[in-house]
Amino acid sequence: RQLSSGQVGTSDNPNQFSITGTTGDWYVLETTAYSVLAWIKAQKTLFIQNIHKGVRFIASRLKRGIFGASQTTSVCLKALMKFDLWKTTKMGKAFFKIEIDGKRE
């Protein structure tokens, strides 16, 4: 279930973890990113609001260039890149800027 913040799932249950063992806030980020990927893959207009809310939630959690653990960062970046491709084909161009150690790539 997606919350109004855009996140999917909660970190309330300490026994809840991802297949990679991620828990807490990183678990919520991974779950949201995987949900965004699934909604995009489904190609249904029914999920447009979910996709946008999920992407906003993911983007709001970026801190110092990372989202958390390596797995969490990887799946969040994948969701953002897929969103960029999806949005470009559905709604026109979108751009992301990537900076590594203060240098734009």
N, CA, C and O atoms as CSV, one atom per row, in Angstrom:
chain,resi,resn,atom,element,x,y,z
A,1,ARG,N,N,0.841,-1.172,0.000
A,1,ARG,CA,C,0.000,0.000,0.000
A,1,ARG,C,C,0.889,1.239,0.000
A,1,ARG,O,O,1.850,1.317,0.765
A,2,GLN,N,N,0.573,2.195,-0.848
A,2,GLN,CA,C,1.356,3.428,-0.939
A,2,GLN,C,C,0.751,4.480,-0.016
A,2,GLN,O,O,-0.457,4.718,-0.043
A,3,LEU,N,N,1.583,5.099,0.787
A,3,LEU,CA,C,1.138,6.155,1.689
A,3,LEU,C,C,1.093,7.486,0.941
A,3,LEU,O,O,1.623,7.606,-0.163
A,4,SER,N,N,0.457,8.479,1.551
A,4,SER,CA,C,0.334,9.786,0.892
A,4,SER,C,C,1.699,10.427,0.632
A,4,SER,O,O,1.831,11.260,-0.264
A,5,SER,N,N,2.710,10.046,1.408
A,5,SER,CA,C,4.067,10.580,1.202
A,5,SER,C,C,4.706,10.029,-0.067
A,5,SER,O,O,5.692,10.575,-0.562
A,6,GLY,N,N,4.134,8.935,-0.594
A,6,GLY,CA,C,4.695,8.300,-1.777
A,6,GLY,C,C,5.422,7.006,-1.461
A,6,GLY,O,O,5.682,6.204,-2.358
A,7,GLN,N,N,5.753,6.795,-0.184
A,7,GLN,CA,C,6.477,5.578,0.184
A,7,GLN,C,C,5.566,4.363,0.123
A,7,GLN,O,O,4.351,4.463,0.296
A,8,VAL,N,N,6.177,3.222,-0.125
A,8,VAL,CA,C,5.455,1.951,-0.119
A,8,VAL,C,C,6.008,1.141,1.038
A,8,VAL,O,O,7.210,0.886,1.106
A,9,GLY,N,N,5.139,0.738,1.940
A,9,GLY,CA,C,5.568,-0.019,3.109
A,9,GLY,C,C,6.023,0.899,4.226
A,9,GLY,O,O,6.124,2.114,4.051
A,10,THR,N,N,6.299,0.301,5.381
A,10,THR,CA,C,6.759,1.064,6.534
A,10,THR,C,C,7.945,0.358,7.174
A,10,THR,O,O,8.202,-0.817,6.913
A,11,SER,N,N,8.647,1.077,7.998
A,11,SER,CA,C,9.781,0.493,8.711
A,11,SER,C,C,9.408,0.191,10.161
A,11,SER,O,O,10.287,0.036,11.009
A,12,ASP,N,N,8.102,0.107,10.448
A,12,ASP,CA,C,7.621,-0.105,11.811
A,12,ASP,C,C,7.956,-1.487,12.360
A,12,ASP,O,O,8.173,-1.643,13.561
A,13,ASN,N,N,7.998,-2.487,11.488
A,13,ASN,CA,C,8.225,-3.860,11.915
A,13,ASN,C,C,9.707,-4.204,11.816
A,13,ASN,O,O,10.238,-4.301,10.710
A,14,PRO,N,N,10.394,-4.392,12.957
A,14,PRO,CA,C,11.833,-4.696,12.899
A,14,PRO,C,C,12.138,-6.068,12.284
A,14,PRO,O,O,13.284,-6.345,11.928
A,15,ASN,N,N,11.129,-6.917,12.159
A,15,ASN,CA,C,11.325,-8.241,11.560
A,15,ASN,C,C,11.095,-8.232,10.054
A,15,ASN,O,O,11.180,-9.274,9.405
A,16,GLN,N,N,10.809,-7.075,9.505
A,16,GLN,CA,C,10.555,-6.937,8.073
A,16,GLN,C,C,11.854,-6.529,7.387
A,16,GLN,O,O,12.465,-5.527,7.758
A,17,PHE,N,N,12.278,-7.303,6.386
A,17,PHE,CA,C,13.511,-6.986,5.686
A,17,PHE,C,C,13.430,-7.462,4.252
A,17,PHE,O,O,12.620,-8.324,3.910
A,18,SER,N,N,14.292,-6.880,3.409
A,18,SER,CA,C,14.310,-7.240,1.991
A,18,SER,C,C,15.105,-8.515,1.789
A,18,SER,O,O,15.691,-9.054,2.727
A,19,ILE,N,N,15.117,-8.985,0.567
A,19,ILE,CA,C,15.864,-10.201,0.230
A,19,ILE,C,C,17.362,-10.029,0.487
A,19,ILE,O,O,18.075,-11.010,0.702
A,20,THR,N,N,17.835,-8.789,0.466
A,20,THR,CA,C,19.261,-8.527,0.723
A,20,THR,C,C,19.532,-8.234,2.201
A,20,THR,O,O,20.667,-7.948,2.582
A,21,GLY,N,N,18.494,-8.305,3.028
A,21,GLY,CA,C,18.659,-8.070,4.461
A,21,GLY,C,C,18.506,-6.621,4.874
A,21,GLY,O,O,18.795,-6.275,6.019
A,22,THR,N,N,18.065,-5.776,3.977
A,22,THR,CA,C,17.889,-4.360,4.271
A,22,THR,C,C,16.679,-4.174,5.185
A,22,THR,O,O,15.640,-4.806,4.997
A,23,THR,N,N,16.833,-3.292,6.183
A,23,THR,CA,C,15.743,-3.016,7.115
A,23,THR,C,C,15.549,-1.508,7.265
A,23,THR,O,O,16.298,-0.716,6.693
A,24,GLY,N,N,14.554,-1.129,8.023
A,24,GLY,CA,C,14.325,0.278,8.370
A,24,GLY,C,C,14.020,1.161,7.173
A,24,GLY,O,O,13.311,0.758,6.252
A,25,ASP,N,N,14.565,2.373,7.198
A,25,ASP,CA,C,14.296,3.355,6.142
A,25,ASP,C,C,14.802,2.881,4.778
A,25,ASP,O,O,14.185,3.163,3.751
A,26,TRP,N,N,15.916,2.167,4.774
A,26,TRP,CA,C,16.451,1.662,3.506
A,26,TRP,C,C,15.500,0.629,2.911
A,26,TRP,O,O,15.343,0.557,1.692
A,27,TYR,N,N,14.866,-0.170,3.767
A,27,TYR,CA,C,13.866,-1.145,3.312
A,27,TYR,C,C,12.708,-0.427,2.613
A,27,TYR,O,O,12.251,-0.850,1.550
A,28,VAL,N,N,12.249,0.652,3.221
A,28,VAL,CA,C,11.139,1.431,2.645
A,28,VAL,C,C,11.547,2.005,1.294
A,28,VAL,O,O,10.760,1.970,0.348
A,29,LEU,N,N,12.764,2.533,1.187
A,29,LEU,CA,C,13.243,3.074,-0.082
A,29,LEU,C,C,13.310,1.993,-1.158
A,29,LEU,O,O,12.861,2.210,-2.284
A,30,GLU,N,N,13.871,0.825,-0.818
A,30,GLU,CA,C,13.950,-0.273,-1.787
A,30,GLU,C,C,12.558,-0.715,-2.224
A,30,GLU,O,O,12.310,-0.907,-3.414
A,31,THR,N,N,11.652,-0.874,-1.266
A,31,THR,CA,C,10.290,-1.311,-1.574
A,31,THR,C,C,9.607,-0.305,-2.493
A,31,THR,O,O,8.921,-0.694,-3.438
A,32,THR,N,N,9.788,0.977,-2.222
A,32,THR,CA,C,9.198,2.021,-3.063
A,32,THR,C,C,9.812,1.989,-4.461
A,32,THR,O,O,9.093,2.097,-5.454
A,33,ALA,N,N,11.122,1.843,-4.547
A,33,ALA,CA,C,11.797,1.815,-5.851
A,33,ALA,C,C,11.342,0.609,-6.674
A,33,ALA,O,O,11.069,0.745,-7.866
A,34,TYR,N,N,11.258,-0.570,-6.051
A,34,TYR,CA,C,10.780,-1.754,-6.777
A,34,TYR,C,C,9.325,-1.585,-7.214
A,34,TYR,O,O,8.939,-2.057,-8.284
A,35,SER,N,N,8.525,-0.919,-6.397
A,35,SER,CA,C,7.122,-0.663,-6.771
A,35,SER,C,C,7.057,0.260,-7.981
A,35,SER,O,O,6.281,0.023,-8.907
A,36,VAL,N,N,7.871,1.313,-7.974
A,36,VAL,CA,C,7.915,2.238,-9.117
A,36,VAL,C,C,8.315,1.480,-10.388
A,36,VAL,O,O,7.715,1.680,-11.444
A,37,LEU,N,N,9.320,0.620,-10.287
A,37,LEU,CA,C,9.747,-0.174,-11.448
A,37,LEU,C,C,8.611,-1.061,-11.953
A,37,LEU,O,O,8.406,-1.179,-13.162
A,38,ALA,N,N,7.877,-1.681,-11.041
A,38,ALA,CA,C,6.763,-2.552,-11.439
A,38,ALA,C,C,5.637,-1.752,-12.081
A,38,ALA,O,O,5.066,-2.184,-13.082
A,39,TRP,N,N,5.311,-0.590,-11.515
A,39,TRP,CA,C,4.249,0.240,-12.094
A,39,TRP,C,C,4.620,0.715,-13.487
A,39,TRP,O,O,3.777,0.734,-14.383
A,40,ILE,N,N,5.873,1.099,-13.675
A,40,ILE,CA,C,6.321,1.534,-15.002
A,40,ILE,C,C,6.232,0.373,-15.982
A,40,ILE,O,O,5.758,0.540,-17.106
A,41,LYS,N,N,6.682,-0.791,-15.564
A,41,LYS,CA,C,6.653,-1.970,-16.441
A,41,LYS,C,C,5.219,-2.350,-16.819
A,41,LYS,O,O,4.978,-2.831,-17.926
A,42,ALA,N,N,4.277,-2.140,-15.914
A,42,ALA,CA,C,2.879,-2.488,-16.177
A,42,ALA,C,C,2.276,-1.649,-17.303
A,42,ALA,O,O,1.316,-2.072,-17.947
A,43,GLN,N,N,2.838,-0.459,-17.542
A,43,GLN,CA,C,2.382,0.410,-18.638
A,43,GLN,C,C,0.880,0.721,-18.571
A,43,GLN,O,O,0.204,0.767,-19.598
A,44,LYS,N,N,0.373,0.932,-17.364
A,44,LYS,CA,C,-1.049,1.242,-17.205
A,44,LYS,C,C,-1.205,2.678,-16.689
A,44,LYS,O,O,-0.497,3.090,-15.771
A,45,THR,N,N,-2.117,3.422,-17.274
A,45,THR,CA,C,-2.348,4.798,-16.841
A,45,THR,C,C,-2.871,4.841,-15.406
A,45,THR,O,O,-2.776,5.871,-14.739
A,46,LEU,N,N,-3.417,3.740,-14.940
A,46,LEU,CA,C,-3.916,3.637,-13.574
A,46,LEU,C,C,-2.835,3.968,-12.544
A,46,LEU,O,O,-3.151,4.445,-11.454
A,47,PHE,N,N,-1.569,3.722,-12.873
A,47,PHE,CA,C,-0.478,3.882,-11.915
A,47,PHE,C,C,0.295,5.190,-12.041
A,47,PHE,O,O,1.298,5.368,-11.350
A,48,ILE,N,N,-0.137,6.102,-12.893
A,48,ILE,CA,C,0.618,7.341,-13.112
A,48,ILE,C,C,0.819,8.117,-11.814
A,48,ILE,O,O,1.931,8.565,-11.534
A,49,GLN,N,N,-0.231,8.282,-11.020
A,49,GLN,CA,C,-0.112,8.994,-9.743
A,49,GLN,C,C,0.854,8.285,-8.803
A,49,GLN,O,O,1.665,8.927,-8.134
A,50,ASN,N,N,0.763,6.947,-8.755
A,50,ASN,CA,C,1.653,6.164,-7.887
A,50,ASN,C,C,3.111,6.350,-8.291
A,50,ASN,O,O,3.987,6.515,-7.441
A,51,ILE,N,N,3.357,6.322,-9.591
A,51,ILE,CA,C,4.722,6.479,-10.104
A,51,ILE,C,C,5.289,7.831,-9.688
A,51,ILE,O,O,6.396,7.901,-9.154
A,52,HIS,N,N,4.542,8.897,-9.926
A,52,HIS,CA,C,5.027,10.240,-9.612
A,52,HIS,C,C,5.250,10.421,-8.109
A,52,HIS,O,O,6.257,10.996,-7.696
A,53,LYS,N,N,4.317,9.934,-7.295
A,53,LYS,CA,C,4.480,10.047,-5.845
A,53,LYS,C,C,5.683,9.243,-5.367
A,53,LYS,O,O,6.436,9.699,-4.507
A,54,GLY,N,N,5.865,8.048,-5.922
A,54,GLY,CA,C,7.001,7.213,-5.545
A,54,GLY,C,C,8.328,7.854,-5.902
A,54,GLY,O,O,9.267,7.837,-5.106
A,55,VAL,N,N,8.407,8.417,-7.095
A,55,VAL,CA,C,9.647,9.071,-7.545
A,55,VAL,C,C,9.943,10.299,-6.684
A,55,VAL,O,O,11.096,10.535,-6.322
A,56,ARG,N,N,8.922,11.077,-6.355
A,56,ARG,CA,C,9.133,12.240,-5.479
A,56,ARG,C,C,9.655,11.793,-4.105
A,56,ARG,O,O,10.546,12.422,-3.535
A,57,PHE,N,N,9.089,10.702,-3.589
A,57,PHE,CA,C,9.543,10.184,-2.296
A,57,PHE,C,C,11.005,9.752,-2.378
A,57,PHE,O,O,11.809,10.099,-1.513
A,58,ILE,N,N,11.344,8.995,-3.415
A,58,ILE,CA,C,12.723,8.516,-3.584
A,58,ILE,C,C,13.687,9.711,-3.683
A,58,ILE,O,O,14.703,9.754,-2.989
A,59,ALA,N,N,13.362,10.664,-4.541
A,59,ALA,CA,C,14.239,11.825,-4.746
A,59,ALA,C,C,14.408,12.637,-3.460
A,59,ALA,O,O,15.473,13.209,-3.227
A,60,SER,N,N,13.378,12.689,-2.634
A,60,SER,CA,C,13.454,13.470,-1.393
A,60,SER,C,C,14.375,12.829,-0.356
A,60,SER,O,O,14.761,13.474,0.619
A,61,ARG,N,N,14.724,11.568,-0.565
A,61,ARG,CA,C,15.553,10.853,0.410
A,61,ARG,C,C,17.042,10.827,0.048
A,61,ARG,O,O,17.840,10.217,0.759
A,62,LEU,N,N,17.410,11.473,-1.031
A,62,LEU,CA,C,18.822,11.520,-1.448
A,62,LEU,C,C,19.607,12.378,-0.467
A,62,LEU,O,O,19.274,13.540,-0.235
A,63,LYS,N,N,20.663,11.787,0.113
A,63,LYS,CA,C,21.496,12.520,1.067
A,63,LYS,C,C,22.958,12.298,0.715
A,63,LYS,O,O,23.422,11.161,0.630
A,64,ARG,N,N,23.679,13.395,0.509
A,64,ARG,CA,C,25.112,13.343,0.193
A,64,ARG,C,C,25.403,12.418,-0.999
A,64,ARG,O,O,26.437,11.751,-1.035
A,65,GLY,N,N,24.501,12.386,-1.953
A,65,GLY,CA,C,24.720,11.607,-3.171
A,65,GLY,C,C,24.374,10.135,-3.074
A,65,GLY,O,O,24.595,9.387,-4.026
A,66,ILE,N,N,23.835,9.702,-1.938
A,66,ILE,CA,C,23.444,8.299,-1.793
A,66,ILE,C,C,22.054,8.202,-1.171
A,66,ILE,O,O,21.551,9.160,-0.584
A,67,PHE,N,N,21.454,7.039,-1.311
A,67,PHE,CA,C,20.149,6.790,-0.716
A,67,PHE,C,C,20.261,5.912,0.521
A,67,PHE,O,O,19.297,5.776,1.274
A,68,GLY,N,N,21.413,5.324,0.735
A,68,GLY,CA,C,21.613,4.415,1.867
A,68,GLY,C,C,22.662,3.395,1.496
A,68,GLY,O,O,23.723,3.735,0.971
A,69,ALA,N,N,22.359,2.142,1.773
A,69,ALA,CA,C,23.283,1.051,1.442
A,69,ALA,C,C,23.452,0.959,-0.078
A,69,ALA,O,O,22.675,1.544,-0.832
A,70,SER,N,N,24.457,0.232,-0.510
A,70,SER,CA,C,24.740,0.089,-1.946
A,70,SER,C,C,23.536,-0.440,-2.711
A,70,SER,O,O,23.192,0.097,-3.764
A,71,GLN,N,N,22.889,-1.487,-2.197
A,71,GLN,CA,C,21.720,-2.070,-2.858
A,71,GLN,C,C,20.593,-1.048,-2.956
A,71,GLN,O,O,19.945,-0.928,-3.996
A,72,THR,N,N,20.365,-0.320,-1.884
A,72,THR,CA,C,19.300,0.690,-1.870
A,72,THR,C,C,19.583,1.776,-2.900
A,72,THR,O,O,18.698,2.154,-3.667
A,73,THR,N,N,20.807,2.273,-2.918
A,73,THR,CA,C,21.190,3.306,-3.879
A,73,THR,C,C,21.044,2.792,-5.304
A,73,THR,O,O,20.543,3.505,-6.173
A,74,SER,N,N,21.477,1.570,-5.545
A,74,SER,CA,C,21.408,0.976,-6.881
A,74,SER,C,C,19.972,0.881,-7.389
A,74,SER,O,O,19.691,1.285,-8.517
A,75,VAL,N,N,19.070,0.360,-6.581
A,75,VAL,CA,C,17.684,0.187,-7.037
A,75,VAL,C,C,16.969,1.534,-7.148
A,75,VAL,O,O,16.111,1.707,-8.014
A,76,CYS,N,N,17.314,2.487,-6.280
A,76,CYS,CA,C,16.714,3.827,-6.386
A,76,CYS,C,C,17.160,4.522,-7.673
A,76,CYS,O,O,16.344,5.138,-8.358
A,77,LEU,N,N,18.450,4.425,-8.003
A,77,LEU,CA,C,18.935,5.015,-9.256
A,77,LEU,C,C,18.303,4.340,-10.465
A,77,LEU,O,O,17.967,5.005,-11.444
A,78,LYS,N,N,18.140,3.026,-10.400
A,78,LYS,CA,C,17.495,2.307,-11.499
A,78,LYS,C,C,16.061,2.799,-11.685
A,78,LYS,O,O,15.624,3.022,-12.814
A,79,ALA,N,N,15.327,2.969,-10.582
A,79,ALA,CA,C,13.944,3.458,-10.672
A,79,ALA,C,C,13.900,4.862,-11.262
A,79,ALA,O,O,13.030,5.159,-12.081
A,80,LEU,N,N,14.828,5.731,-10.857
A,80,LEU,CA,C,14.855,7.091,-11.389
A,80,LEU,C,C,15.202,7.103,-12.878
A,80,LEU,O,O,14.640,7.891,-13.639
A,81,MET,N,N,16.122,6.236,-13.295
A,81,MET,CA,C,16.480,6.171,-14.722
A,81,MET,C,C,15.319,5.614,-15.553
A,81,MET,O,O,15.034,6.121,-16.638
A,82,LYS,N,N,14.656,4.582,-15.050
A,82,LYS,CA,C,13.493,4.028,-15.765
A,82,LYS,C,C,12.385,5.065,-15.838
A,82,LYS,O,O,11.690,5.170,-16.850
A,83,PHE,N,N,12.219,5.832,-14.767
A,83,PHE,CA,C,11.217,6.893,-14.762
A,83,PHE,C,C,11.549,7.927,-15.825
A,83,PHE,O,O,10.664,8.392,-16.543
A,84,ASP,N,N,12.815,8.285,-15.925
A,84,ASP,CA,C,13.254,9.243,-16.936
A,84,ASP,C,C,12.913,8.746,-18.335
A,84,ASP,O,O,12.378,9.500,-19.148
A,85,LEU,N,N,13.215,7.492,-18.618
A,85,LEU,CA,C,12.888,6.906,-19.932
A,85,LEU,C,C,11.383,6.865,-20.165
A,85,LEU,O,O,10.904,7.204,-21.247
A,86,TRP,N,N,10.644,6.447,-19.142
A,86,TRP,CA,C,9.188,6.349,-19.247
A,86,TRP,C,C,8.578,7.729,-19.476
A,86,TRP,O,O,7.716,7.905,-20.337
A,87,LYS,N,N,9.036,8.700,-18.698
A,87,LYS,CA,C,8.496,10.052,-18.816
A,87,LYS,C,C,8.817,10.647,-20.173
A,87,LYS,O,O,7.986,11.347,-20.751
A,88,THR,N,N,10.009,10.382,-20.691
A,88,THR,CA,C,10.403,10.891,-21.996
A,88,THR,C,C,9.475,10.359,-23.081
A,88,THR,O,O,9.072,11.106,-23.973
A,89,THR,N,N,9.135,9.081,-23.012
A,89,THR,CA,C,8.264,8.498,-24.038
A,89,THR,C,C,6.811,8.901,-23.843
A,89,THR,O,O,6.056,8.978,-24.812
A,90,LYS,N,N,6.410,9.161,-22.604
A,90,LYS,CA,C,5.011,9.498,-22.325
A,90,LYS,C,C,4.732,10.997,-22.327
A,90,LYS,O,O,3.668,11.434,-22.767
A,91,MET,N,N,5.690,11.786,-21.834
A,91,MET,CA,C,5.388,13.177,-21.556
A,91,MET,C,C,6.392,14.175,-22.106
A,91,MET,O,O,6.243,15.373,-21.866
A,92,GLY,N,N,7.386,13.740,-22.819
A,92,GLY,CA,C,8.408,14.664,-23.293
A,92,GLY,C,C,9.706,14.461,-22.540
A,92,GLY,O,O,9.830,13.515,-21.763
A,93,LYS,N,N,10.662,15.326,-22.756
A,93,LYS,CA,C,11.996,15.139,-22.202
A,93,LYS,C,C,12.077,15.452,-20.709
A,93,LYS,O,O,11.383,16.331,-20.198
A,94,ALA,N,N,12.951,14.703,-20.024
A,94,ALA,CA,C,13.299,14.946,-18.623
A,94,ALA,C,C,14.801,14.726,-18.496
A,94,ALA,O,O,15.368,13.901,-19.212
A,95,PHE,N,N,15.442,15.447,-17.603
A,95,PHE,CA,C,16.888,15.336,-17.466
A,95,PHE,C,C,17.277,15.165,-16.006
A,95,PHE,O,O,16.628,15.704,-15.109
A,96,PHE,N,N,18.352,14.400,-15.778
A,96,PHE,CA,C,18.956,14.254,-14.461
A,96,PHE,C,C,20.397,14.717,-14.576
A,96,PHE,O,O,21.046,14.489,-15.597
A,97,LYS,N,N,20.895,15.360,-13.544
A,97,LYS,CA,C,22.297,15.732,-13.489
A,97,LYS,C,C,22.962,14.808,-12.479
A,97,LYS,O,O,22.456,14.622,-11.372
A,98,ILE,N,N,24.082,14.235,-12.859
A,98,ILE,CA,C,24.817,13.350,-11.971
A,98,ILE,C,C,26.136,14.008,-11.630
A,98,ILE,O,O,26.892,14.408,-12.516
A,99,GLU,N,N,26.409,14.118,-10.330
A,99,GLU,CA,C,27.652,14.695,-9.844
A,99,GLU,C,C,28.378,13.648,-9.028
A,99,GLU,O,O,27.783,13.016,-8.156
A,100,ILE,N,N,29.652,13.459,-9.301
A,100,ILE,CA,C,30.489,12.541,-8.532
A,100,ILE,C,C,31.659,13.336,-7.999
A,100,ILE,O,O,32.454,13.882,-8.764
A,101,ASP,N,N,31.760,13.400,-6.686
A,101,ASP,CA,C,32.827,14.175,-6.034
A,101,ASP,C,C,32.876,15.608,-6.548
A,101,ASP,O,O,33.953,16.154,-6.789
A,102,GLY,N,N,31.716,16.205,-6.713
A,102,GLY,CA,C,31.645,17.591,-7.137
A,102,GLY,C,C,31.833,17.828,-8.624
A,102,GLY,O,O,31.803,18.972,-9.078
A,103,LYS,N,N,32.029,16.748,-9.396
A,103,LYS,CA,C,32.213,16.874,-10.854
A,103,LYS,C,C,30.990,16.337,-11.559
A,103,LYS,O,O,30.495,15.253,-11.249
A,104,ARG,N,N,30.514,17.111,-12.510
A,104,ARG,CA,C,29.348,16.671,-13.285
A,104,ARG,C,C,29.769,15.654,-14.323
A,104,ARG,O,O,30.760,15.837,-15.030
A,105,GLU,N,N,29.010,14.591,-14.405
A,105,GLU,CA,C,29.282,13.511,-15.370
A,105,GLU,C,C,28.287,13.597,-16.497
A,105,GLU,O,O,28.330,12.786,-17.422
